[in-house]
Amino acid sequence: MKFAIDTLVIVIPVLYAGLVTLYALAFFGVSSVAARTRSRLLLATILVHLCYLAVRTAAFDHLPITSVFEIMSMLAAAIAVAYAYIEMRTKTTNTGMFILLLAFLFQTSSSLFIKDLAVIPDYLHSRVLGFHVSAALLGYTAISLSAVYGFLYLMLYHEIKSSRFGLIYTRLPNLEMLEAMSHKAVVFGFILLSIAILVGLIWLPRVFPRFSYLDPKLVGTLAIWVLYAIGLGAKKTLGLQGRKMMILSLVAFGFVFLSMTVINLYLSGFHSFY
């Protein structure tokens, strides 16, 4: 099993590098073969990555959430899964280069610096905790992707307003599709974040004597959930859409970034173990 882990640590970043290359070749119109095979390689890469995470979990009896470099691998897988979901739902493939490059960078960093921890606290062996963290990572990842699509929307919007019809205009999906992709990512992330919050509120108080509903990480996550709930509600009831919705998506992501960096690093209580 150790051999399989060591092999996959090398193979997975190579797969992501090939994946980014295929999506880039297709985006720039260099290769029709790349355009036909990129989605298949995406699914194969996700399958291999999930197998790696499963093998690693079996070998060490805990999900890979015990160090920053284990979590980087989880993030890379989450990015790939979330992007694959959006690609399948929208049938649009020309944004893969921008998204999957993030997965490649996260997994490469993980593969270079990851270490095997033999001794960890007992609660980190919990499958419930692993599910909670996995749902939260997928939720935050999907929300992050919505911000990327929001940024691409505003970039294309600026190109059109400036009457510059270059590569960005010809290769990116239209504004309506980018908005739809951003919305689907938000909905996907919102559902998973809701699951993570629900599991956390039920399970975490039973495990952590220091659990507090005023924990900064918990309060920050709930604030983000409320913010996105308001945004989704405004889109449905008030018809908020287009450029204003994309700007709101980027502003909301600013709070997500704050939660994942400043709060997570400096203000967390019982959440500090991950």
N, C-alpha and C positions, 0 to 999 in steps of 0.2 A: 504493500500500500504506500509505503514511503517513496518507492520508485515512481509510482503513478503520480503522486503529488509533485515530486521534483520535476517530472517530465511535463506535466500540465502547466506548471509555473512558467516554463519556457514557451510551451506551445501556444498558450492563450494570447499573450501579447502579440505574437507573430500572426495569429488569426485576425486580431483586431487591426493590425497594420495592413494586412491584405484587404480587410474589409473597407478601411478608409480609402485605400488606393483604388479599389473597384468603384466605390461611390464617387471619388474624385474624377476618375477617368470618364465615368458616365456623365457627371455634371458638366464637364468641359467638352463633352461630345467627342472624346478621343476614341472610344471603343464601344462598339455595339455589343460585343461579347460581355463586357463589364456590365452593361445595362441589363442584360438577360440573366446574369448569374449573381448579381449583388444580393438580392433578397434571399436566395437559397443559401449563400454563404452566411448571411446574417442569422438565419435560423440554425444552421449548423454550429456557428460560433456560440450562440446562446446555449444550445444543447451541451456542447463541450464544457462551457463555463459552469453550467448548473451541475454537471457531473463532477467537476473539480470541487465545487463547494460541498457537494454531497459526500465525496470521498474524504475531503478534509474534515467534515463534521464527524464522519464515522471513525476516522483515525484518532481524533483528539477528544471525541465525545462532547463536543460543543460546536455550535454554529460559529463561523468565523467573524466574531464581533468583539474580540477581546483586545484588539490593538488597532491603531489608526490604519495600519497597512492591510490588516484583514478587512476592515470596513471599506477601504478603498476598492478592494476586489468586489465586495458586495455592491458598492456604488456603481462600478463599471457594469456589472450584470444588470443592476436595476435600470441603468440608462439604456442598455441594449433592449431589455424587455419592454420598457415603456415606449421606446422609439418603434419597436416592431409592432406593438399594439396600434400606435397611431398610423404607421404606414399601412397596416392591413385595413384599418377602418377608413382611411382616406384614399387609398390606392395611389398615394403620392410618394415618390422616392427621391426627389431632387434636393431634399434637405438633409439626407443621411450623412453627407460628408461633414457638416457642421456639428451634428449631434454625436456621431460615433467617434469623432476625434477626441471628445471628452472621455469616452469609455476607454479608448486606447491609452490616454495619458494616465488615468487613474490605475488601470491594470498594470501598465509598465512600472509605475512607481511601486505598486504593491509587490510585483514579482521581484523587483530589485532589492527591496528592503524588508520583506516579510520574514518574521521569525516564528518558529514553532514554540509555543508556550506550553510546557508540560504541567505546570501547577497554576491553577486559577481558582478564584472563589467558587464555592459550590453553586451559587445562584446562576452563574454563567453557563452551567450545564443545562439549564432549563429550556425545554423546547418552547414553552409559552413565551419566555423572554425572547427567544430567537424569532418567534412569529411576530411579536410586538415590534422588535427592532426592524425586522425585514419589511413589515407593512409601513413603518414610519419612513424608512429609507426609500422605498418605492414611491410613497406619497410625496416626499420632498423632491425626489428626482423628477417625477412627472410635472410638479409645479415649476421646477427649474426649467424643464423643457418648454413649458408654456411661455416662460419669459424669453427663451431663445427665439421662439416663433414670433413673439411680440416684437423683439428687436429686429428680426428679419422683415416683419411687416412694416415697421417704421422706416427701415432702410429702403425698402422697395417703394414705399409711399413717397419718400423724399426724392427718389430717382424719377418717379412719375411727375411729381410737382415741378421738378427742375427740367423736365423734358429731356432727360438723359436716358436713352433706351439702349444700355449696354448689356454686358454679360449678366449682371444681376437681374435685369428686367426679363431677358430672354430665358434664363435658366430656372429662376425661382418660380414656384407656383404663384398664381395670382393672389391679390389681396384677400379675396373672399376665402380662398383655400387656406392661406396662412392663418387667418382669423379662426377658421373652423378647426385647424390643427391645434392652435393654442387653446381653444375652448375644450376640445376633447382631452387634451393633456390636463387641464385644470380639473375637469370632472373626474378623470381617472385618479388624479392625485388627491382630490378632496375625499373621494370614497375611501381610499386606502388610509389617508390620515385619520378619517373618522373611525375606522376599524382599529388603528393603532391607539388612538385616544381611549376608546371604549375598553380595549383589552388592558391597557395600562391602568385605568381607573379601577378596574375590578381586581386585577392580579397584583399590582405592585404594592398596595398597602399590606397584603398578606405576607410579603417577603421582606420588606425594608422597614425596620423599626423607626427609621428617620423619615419615613414618607410624610410629606406635607403637601396639601393642596395648594399651598402658596409657593411651592418650589418654582424658581424663576423659569426653568425650562418648561415646566408644565403650563404655567401662566402664559408664557410666550407662545407655546404651541396652540393653546386654546384661543389666544388672540388672533393668531394666523388663521385658524379654522373659522372664527367668526368673520374675519375680514373677507375670506374667500366665499363664505356663505352669503354675505351681503352683496358681493360682486356678482355671484351667480343669480341671486334673487333680482338684482337690478337689471341684469341682462334679460331675464325672463319677464319681469313685470313692467319695467320702464323702457324696454327695447334698447338699452345701452349697447352700442356696438361700434365697430370700426376703430378709428384712431384713438378715441377716448378710452375704449375698452383695453386696447393694447398698452396705453400709458398706465392705466390702472393696474394691469398685470405686472408691469415692470416695477411700479411703486410697491405693490404687494410683495414681489420677490425681494425687494430691499429688506423687508421685515423678516422674510425667510432667511436671508443671508445673515442678518443680525442674530437670529436665533441659533443658526448653525455655527456661528463663529464666536462672537463676543459672549453671548449667554452660555453657550456650551463650554467654552474654555475657562471662563472666569466667574460665572455666577451660579453654576449648577450645584445642587446639593447631592441627593441620592443618584441623580442621573450622571454623575461625573465618571462612573465606571466605563461609559462608552461615549 
